[in-house]
């Protein structure tokens, strides 16, 4: 029997098998190179992408709110439909009476008309907005009661701070905001947007009446401050040579004592027009220039050829009245 061979522990053969990533071990060489290149590109561009994303997010959250154009268009259309007016057709050849409301302040057409902060006012006019609205309301009431009447809000673009808004336009807008321009009067309420003082309020409103109706008014009623009544009845009517029996005045004062208002009227207006009926020289002429900051020019001499010469009448004698033909005297 042959002896059995011993296996010595020292003679054992150990095979060290290295740990190998299978994907790397079996990947073709070109693919390995592409993977390394992709890793490098990712490491290069990832910070750039992060920075870009950060900038984009900062812009998104801090950008101005964009105009939603479809919504803006739809809201504009809705507003236009909301303010659409109904009206009754008017035969202006049958209109005979002129109602005039001289303007004083300029309504901004924003917010309620009874709020003073929605008007362009002089300091001395604070507290008078209620009276302005009373003049407007009374005049609209009168034109509603008389189908043969025409209402004219008169007053130019007198305030630089108000831009191209006129006193007359402001009064019309205020009446409209109050819902007073109903369909029975809507086509009989107009504006005259060139007058710079009370004399021009009357003369230019007569001209607007002629433009609308094709003829001159048979009767005139002015709605304004009670403390200014004498200026219109004694002086402006005289300068226009309008028959006294056909010229009326409705006066509404602000609440409270009007003594100071009357004294100021006498000193700053009545006295000046008493010495210069047509207001074409001195302080009155200067006031007209100041009240026309946008240098507008009326065209009434063209639309009212019968009295074209009357608009620029300025006699050598400031107390002399116009001696030419006037259609309301015929």
C-alpha positions in Angstrom: 0.0 0.0 0.0 1.3 3.2 -1.0 1.5 6.0 1.6 -1.1 8.8 1.5 0.4 12.1 0.7 -0.1 14.9 3.3 -1.3 18.3 2.4 0.6 20.8 4.3 -1.2 24.0 5.2 1.8 26.0 4.1 1.6 24.5 0.7 -1.9 25.7 0.0 -2.3 28.1 -2.9 -4.3 31.2 -2.3 -5.7 33.1 -5.3 -6.4 36.8 -4.6 -9.4 37.9 -6.7 -9.5 41.7 -7.0 -12.8 43.5 -6.6 -13.8 44.7 -10.0 -16.7 46.8 -11.2 -18.5 44.5 -13.6 -19.7 47.4 -15.8 -16.2 48.7 -16.1 -14.7 45.3 -16.6 -16.9 44.5 -19.5 -17.4 47.9 -21.0 -15.7 48.6 -24.3 -12.9 51.1 -24.2 -14.7 53.8 -26.3 -17.7 53.8 -24.1 -15.5 54.3 -21.0 -14.0 57.4 -22.6 -17.5 58.8 -23.4 -18.6 58.3 -19.8 -15.6 60.1 -18.4 -16.2 63.0 -20.9 -19.9 63.3 -19.9 -18.9 63.4 -16.2 -16.4 66.2 -16.8 -19.0 68.2 -18.9 -21.6 67.7 -16.1 -19.2 69.0 -13.5 -18.4 72.0 -15.7 -22.0 73.0 -16.6 -23.9 72.1 -13.5 -22.7 75.2 -11.6 -23.7 77.4 -14.6 -27.1 75.8 -14.7 -27.5 76.5 -11.0 -26.5 80.1 -11.3 -28.8 80.6 -14.3 -31.7 79.0 -12.4 -31.0 81.3 -9.4 -31.0 84.4 -11.6 -34.2 83.3 -13.3 -36.0 82.8 -10.0 -34.9 86.2 -8.7 -36.2 87.9 -11.8 -39.5 85.9 -11.7 -40.3 87.0 -8.1 -39.2 90.6 -8.5 -40.4 91.4 -12.0 -43.2 94.1 -12.4 -46.7 92.7 -12.7 -47.3 92.2 -16.5 -50.4 93.7 -18.1 -52.9 91.0 -18.7 -53.9 92.2 -22.2 -57.0 90.1 -22.7 -58.3 91.1 -19.3 -57.5 94.8 -19.9 -59.3 94.7 -23.2 -62.3 93.0 -21.7 -62.5 95.4 -18.7 -62.3 98.4 -21.1 -65.1 96.9 -23.2 -67.1 96.3 -20.1 -66.6 99.9 -18.9 -67.6 101.2 -22.3 -70.8 99.2 -22.1 -71.5 100.3 -18.6 -71.2 104.0 -19.5 -73.2 103.6 -22.7 -75.9 106.3 -22.7 -79.5 106.1 -23.9 -81.0 109.3 -25.3 -84.0 110.8 -26.9 -83.6 112.4 -30.3 -83.9 116.2 -30.3 -85.2 118.6 -32.9 -82.8 121.5 -32.2 -84.7 123.9 -34.5 -87.4 123.9 -31.7 -85.0 124.7 -28.9 -85.4 128.3 -27.7 -84.0 128.7 -24.2 -80.4 128.7 -23.1 -79.4 127.7 -19.5 -75.8 128.5 -18.6 -73.7 127.1 -15.7 -70.4 129.0 -15.4 -67.5 126.7 -14.3 -65.3 127.4 -11.3 -63.3 124.3 -10.5 -62.3 121.2 -12.5 -63.6 117.8 -11.5 -61.0 115.0 -12.1 -63.6 112.4 -13.1 -62.2 110.2 -10.4 -64.3 109.2 -7.3 -67.4 110.9 -6.1 -68.0 114.5 -7.3 -69.0 115.6 -3.8 -65.5 115.0 -2.4 -63.3 118.1 -2.6 -60.1 116.1 -3.1 -61.5 115.0 -6.5 -61.5 118.6 -7.8 -58.8 121.0 -8.9 -59.5 124.0 -6.7 -58.0 127.3 -5.7 -57.3 127.7 -2.0 -60.2 130.2 -1.6 -62.6 127.7 -3.2 -62.4 125.2 -0.4 -65.9 124.4 0.9 -67.6 125.4 -2.3 -67.9 122.1 -4.1 -71.3 121.5 -2.6 -72.4 124.8 -4.2 -70.9 123.7 -7.6 -72.9 120.5 -7.5 -76.0 122.5 -6.5 -75.6 124.7 -9.6 -75.2 121.6 -11.8 -78.2 119.9 -10.2 -80.5 122.9 -10.4 -79.6 123.4 -14.1 -80.3 119.8 -15.0 -83.6 120.0 -13.1 -84.5 123.1 -15.2 -83.6 121.5 -18.5 -85.7 118.4 -17.5 -88.7 120.6 -16.9 -88.5 122.5 -20.2 -88.2 120.5 -23.4 -87.3 123.6 -25.4 -84.2 124.4 -23.4 -80.5 123.6 -23.9 -78.0 123.5 -21.0 -74.4 124.6 -21.5 -71.6 124.1 -19.0 -69.1 126.8 -19.7 -65.4 127.1 -18.7 -62.1 126.5 -20.4 -58.8 124.7 -19.6 -57.9 127.2 -17.0 -55.7 125.2 -14.6 -52.2 124.0 -15.7 -52.3 121.4 -12.9 -55.5 119.9 -14.4 -53.9 119.3 -17.8 -56.2 119.4 -20.7 -59.4 119.0 -18.6 -61.7 122.0 -18.9 -64.1 123.3 -16.3 -67.0 122.6 -18.5 -65.9 119.0 -19.1 -65.5 118.6 -15.4 -69.0 119.8 -14.7 -70.4 117.5 -17.4 -68.5 114.5 -16.0 -69.8 115.3 -12.5 -73.4 115.4 -13.7 -72.8 112.1 -15.5 -71.3 110.5 -12.4 -74.3 111.5 -10.3 -76.6 109.8 -12.9 -78.3 113.1 -13.7 -77.8 112.9 -17.5 -80.8 110.7 -18.2 -82.0 109.9 -21.7 -84.6 112.7 -21.7 -81.8 115.4 -21.3 -78.6 113.7 -22.5 -78.8 115.3 -26.0 -79.6 118.7 -24.5 -76.6 119.1 -22.3 -73.4 120.5 -23.9 -70.1 122.0 -23.0 -68.4 125.3 -23.9 -64.6 124.9 -23.3 -63.0 128.3 -24.1 -64.4 130.8 -21.6 -61.9 132.4 -19.3 -64.2 134.7 -17.2 -67.8 135.3 -16.5 -68.4 137.6 -19.4 -67.0 135.0 -21.8 -69.2 132.3 -20.0 -72.2 134.1 -21.3 -71.0 135.3 -24.8 -69.4 131.9 -25.7 -72.4 129.9 -24.4 -74.6 132.0 -26.8 -72.2 131.0 -29.5 -72.4 127.3 -28.6 -76.1 127.5 -28.6 -75.9 128.9 -32.2 -73.5 126.1 -33.2 -75.9 123.4 -31.9 -79.3 124.8 -32.9 -78.5 127.1 -35.9 -80.0 130.1 -34.2 -79.7 132.3 -31.2 -81.6 131.9 -27.9 -84.8 133.7 -27.1 -84.2 133.6 -23.4 -81.1 133.1 -21.2 -80.9 131.8 -17.6 -77.6 131.7 -15.7 -77.3 129.4 -12.7 -74.4 130.4 -10.4 -73.5 132.0 -7.1 -76.1 134.4 -5.6 -73.3 136.9 -4.6 -72.3 137.2 -8.3 -75.8 138.0 -9.5 -75.4 141.7 -10.0 -72.3 141.2 -12.1 -74.3 139.2 -14.6 -77.5 141.2 -14.6 -76.0 144.7 -14.4 -72.8 144.4 -16.3 -72.6 141.3 -18.6 -76.2 141.7 -19.8 -75.5 145.3 -20.5 -72.3 144.6 -22.4 -74.2 142.0 -24.6 -77.1 144.4 -24.9 -79.4 141.5 -24.2 -83.0 142.4 -23.3 -83.5 142.5 -19.6 -86.9 140.9 -19.6 -85.4 137.8 -21.3 -82.3 137.4 -19.1 -82.6 135.6 -15.8 -80.4 134.5 -13.0 -80.7 131.7 -10.4 -78.4 132.2 -7.4 -77.2 129.5 -5.0 -74.5 130.4 -2.4 -72.4 128.1 -0.3 -73.8 127.4 3.2 -73.0 129.9 5.9 -72.5 133.7 5.9 -71.7 135.1 2.4 -70.8 138.6 3.6 -67.1 138.1 2.9 -67.8 136.5 -0.5 -69.9 139.5 -1.5 -67.2 142.0 -0.4 -64.6 140.1 -2.4 -66.9 139.9 -5.4 -67.4 143.7 -5.3 -63.7 144.4 -5.0 -62.2 141.9 -7.3 -64.8 141.5 -10.1 -67.8 143.8 -10.1 -65.7 146.9 -9.7 -63.3 145.9 -12.5 -66.0 145.0 -15.0 -67.9 148.2 -14.1 -64.9 150.1 -15.4 -64.2 147.8 -18.4 -67.4 146.2 -19.6 -65.7 143.8 -22.1 -62.7 142.9 -19.9 -60.2 143.6 -22.6 -57.6 145.7 -20.9 -55.7 145.9 -17.6 -56.1 143.4 -14.9 -59.1 141.6 -16.5 -57.1 141.0 -19.7 -54.2 139.7 -17.7 -56.5 137.3 -15.9 -57.7 136.0 -19.2 -54.1 135.3 -20.4 -53.3 133.5 -17.1 -56.4 131.4 -17.5 -55.4 130.1 -20.8 -52.1 128.2 -20.1 -52.5 125.9 -23.1 -53.0 128.8 -25.5 -56.3 127.5 -27.0 -58.2 129.7 -29.5 -61.9 129.5 -30.1 -63.5 129.4 -33.5 -66.8 131.1 -32.8 -66.2 134.0 -35.2 -66.4 131.3 -38.0 -69.3 129.4 -36.6 -71.2 132.6 -35.7 -70.5 134.9 -38.6 -73.4 137.2 -37.6 -71.5 138.4 -34.5 -67.9 137.7 -35.7 -66.8 141.3 -35.0 -68.3 141.2 -31.5 -65.8 138.6 -30.1 -62.9 141.0 -30.3 -64.7 144.2 -29.5 -62.6 146.4 -27.3 -63.7 150.1 -27.5 -61.5 153.1 -26.8 -64.0 154.1 -24.2 -64.1 151.1 -21.8 -67.7 152.0 -20.8 -69.0 152.2 -24.3 -71.3 149.3 -25.5 -71.2 147.6 -28.9 -73.1 149.6 -31.5 -73.2 147.0 -34.2 -76.1 144.7 -35.2 -76.9 141.9 -32.8 -79.3 139.0 -33.8 -81.0 138.8 -30.4 -82.2 142.4 -30.8 -83.9 141.9 -34.2 
